Amino acid sequence: MLDGPRLAPLSGGPAKKLVVLLHGVGADGHDLIDIGKHWAPLFPDAYFVAPDAPDPSDWGMGRQWFRLSVRDAHEYWQGASAAAPKLDEFLDAELQRLGLTDADLALVGFSQGTMMALQVGPRRPREMAGIVAYSGRIAGVERLKAETKSRPPILLVHGALDEVIPVAALQETEKALRDAGFAVASIERPALGHSIDEAGLAAGAAFLKRIFATADV
């Protein structure tokens, strides 16, 4: 079972929402839990967890959700689909432990973590609250529409100068999601590389505020 750093609700009471932060290649949960620390005051009833990916990174440091050897579309699909059951198992266990449902769940991914969020989220039978996807892309674009089981709202944020995953992936991913019937918002950050800036963090927080408020209705 996956595990990683956690932040209990600042309210001191039971969790009402679950935010799962998914890191990229060569990092681990400690790299993304800082986003939870940044957002926690805005969501005092939320539980944040940043699971470590299942495998040691080929880069010699950190972890990875799947291997990236040649970086082509087929490899992305194979890797993300193979890793998805482990993430699904983790999400199910966390929701059960906290007494929550998918409607209370948001996924936040960065880079390869975004690939995992966009792989798992649409294929869960019960719709989650939403997905924030930083600096990533969708794996298996051509398979998305046929395999979609639920359509959570999605926010895509990408740096215009991303040197790892070119910003063209933002348009490709947005089009694939819209064609499959998803409600998608996208933000291209000028002069930003493969990273998350303050404006991106603020946009992610505003998106979570909106989707969690909608889920409460």
C-alpha positions, 0 to 999 in steps of 0.5 A: 500500500502506498503511503507518504506525508500527511497533514491532519485538518487544522480545525482539529475535527474530523476531515470533511475533504481529502486532497491527494497530492501526486508528485513527479519523477525523481521527487517524493511525497515530501516535495508536494506536501508543502502545497498542502501546508500552503493551502491548509489555512484555506481548507481547515477541514481538509486532510492532505496526503502526498503518497510516495510513488511505488518505485525508486526513480531511474534518475537515482533519487526520489520515486516514480509512478512508472518508468520513462525510458523513451518518452513516447505516447505508448509508454505513457499509456502503459506506465500510467495504466499499470500504476493506476490500480495502486493509486486507486487502492490507496484512494479507496483506503484513505476515503474509507479510513476518513469516512468520506466519499469520492465526492469529497476527494480532489487530486492534485498532480504535478508532471507525472503525478498529473498523468496519474491523476488524469488516468485514475480520476476519469476511470473511477465509477463515482465522480470525485470533486475535481482534479488540479493538473500542473505541468503534465499531460494525459496518457492514452488520449485516444482511449479516454472517451471510451474508458471514461466512467465519471467526469470531474471538473478539471483545472490545467495549469502549465508554464509557457516555457516548460522544458520537460513537458512542452506547453503544447501538451496543455492544448492537446490535453484540454482538447481531449478532455473537452471532446470526452465531455469534461468541464475544463479550465486551463491556464498558461503561465508566461515565462514559467518553466516546469514548475508551479508559481504563486499564481498557479497555486492561487488558481488551484486554491480558488478551483478547490474552493469552488468545487468543494463548495459545489460538492457541499450543496 
